[in-house]
Amino acid sequence: GEVPPAIPYDGGGGNDGDDQVTTLRVKGMDGFRMYIIRLRFDDTVGTLRRYLERACSADEGKKHAGLTFEIRGTYPPRVYDDDQVTLRAAGLVPNAALLLKPVCAA
C-alpha cells in the first residue's frame, strides 16, 4: 500500500523549535487509509477533528459522506470527544495511534 503524504502542519508562529509537536497516526474510517498529522502539544482535540474532517471529506468520497466520526484511541480503548481538551492533557503526546469510527448522524 501506498502511504499518503502527511497533512502539512500549518500552525501559526515562527518555527523557532520551541513548540513541542506531536505526531498522530490516524487510521481512516475505511480501515485502510492512514493520516499522519503533526500538531502542537497544546492544540486541542477540536483542532485535530477539523483536520480530519477536511482530510476525510477530500479522501473518503461518497462512502462515508454525511457521517460523523469518533476519534478513538487503540490502547487503552478510549473515545476522544471533548474538543476543548489539549492533546497534551489527553495524553496524545509525543505521538499516538488513533482510529476513526463512523457514527451515523442523529
VOTI-78547 format. One record per residue (C-alpha): x, y, z. Coordinates in steps of 0.5 Angstrom, whole numbers, padded with zeros to 4 digits, always signed. Layout:
REM VOTI-78547
XYZ...
This chain:
REM VOTI-78547
+0000+0000+0000+0002+0007-0002+0003+0012+0004-0001+0018+0003+0003+0025+0005+0003+0028+0011-0002+0033+0012+0002+0040+0013+0003+0043+0019+0000+0050+0019+0001+0052+0026+0002+0060+0026+0008+0063+0029+0015+0062+0027+0019+0056+0027+0024+0057+0033+0024+0050+0035+0020+0052+0042+0014+0049+0040+0013+0042+0042+0010+0038+0036+0006+0031+0037+0006+0026+0031-0001+0023+0031-0002+0017+0026-0010+0016+0025-0013+0010+0021-0019+0013+0017-0026+0010+0017-0025+0006+0011-0020+0002+0016-0014+0003+0011-0012+0010+0010-0007+0013+0015-0007+0020+0016+0000+0023+0019-0002+0029+0023+0003+0034+0027+0000+0039+0032+0003+0042+0038+0002+0039+0044-0003+0045+0047-0007+0045+0040-0014+0042+0042-0018+0035+0040-0022+0040+0036-0016+0042+0032-0015+0035+0031-0022+0034+0029-0022+0040+0024-0016+0037+0020-0019+0030+0020-0026+0033+0017-0022+0036+0012-0018+0030+0010-0024+0025+0010-0028+0030+0006-0023+0030+0001-0021+0023+0001-0026+0018+0003-0031+0020-0002-0038+0018-0002-0038+0012+0002-0037+0016+0009-0041+0022+0006-0045+0026+0012-0042+0021+0017-0039+0024+0023-0034+0020+0027-0031+0019+0033-0023+0019+0035-0021+0013+0039-0015+0011+0042-0013+0004+0041-0010+0003+0047-0012+0004+0052-0019+0004+0049-0022+0011+0049-0026+0016+0046-0023+0023+0045-0030+0027+0045-0028+0033+0049-0026+0038+0043-0023+0043+0049-0018+0039+0052-0011+0040+0049-0007+0034+0046-0002+0034+0052-0008+0033+0057-0011+0028+0053-0004+0024+0053-0003+0024+0046+0004+0027+0046+0009+0026+0044+0006+0021+0039+0000+0017+0039-0004+0012+0034-0012+0013+0033-0017+0011+0029-0024+0014+0026-0030+0010+0028-0036+0013+0023-0042+0015+0027-0049+0016+0024-0052+0023+0024-0057+0023+0029
